[in-house]
Every structure is written in C-alpha cells, then in structure tokens.
Amino acid sequence: MLAAQAALTTCLAARPSRSASLSLGALGLAMSGGYLVEKEFRSALSPGGWNLAVTPIAAAGFALALAMAVLGLRAMPDT
C-alpha cells in the first residue's frame, strides 16, 4: 500500500491525472475502512484505552487516510 501511495503521489506531482487521483482516493477509502475494523484502533479511541503515545497517532492516521479518500474521490476535471 505504501509503494502504491508513493507511486501515485509521484505521478500526481508530475502532472494532474484523474486515474491517479481516483486510485489514491480508493486507497484512502480502503485504509480508512482498515482503521475502523482494527480492534487496536477502536481500543485506542475508546475512553478506557486512551494512551498519550498511541491515541494521537491512531487518530491522525485515520484522519489523514480519510482526507486522502475525500480529496482523491471528489470530482476532478478530465485531464
């Protein structure tokens, strides 16, 4: 997943690409779903599982994956 994310990001940095953008969005969507099904993630965000080291990293990772999904899947002009 990380290699795909790096390759797609590199492609978008070089030039706009609808397919690369949509692929990154789909990858972000898959990553967001993956966070939600992980028991450790749900535990880290539950009131009894708060940990100063783990909880902020888990929340940031989920937020960034969700942002990648939203930004990649939104309507983009054909290029």
C-alpha positions, 0 to 999 in steps of 0.5 A: 500500500505504501509503494502504491501511495508513493507511486501515485503521489509521484505521478500526481506531482508530475502532472494532474491525472484523474486515474491517479487521483481516483486510485489514491482516493480508493486507497484512502477509502480502503485504509480508512475502512482498515482503521475502523475494523482494527480492534487496536484502533477502536481500543485506542479511541475508546475512553478506557484505552486512551494512551498519550503515545498511541491515541494521537497517532491512531487518530491522525492516521485515520484522519489523514487516510480519510482526507486522502479518500475525500480529496482523491474521490471528489470530482476532478476535471478530465485531464 
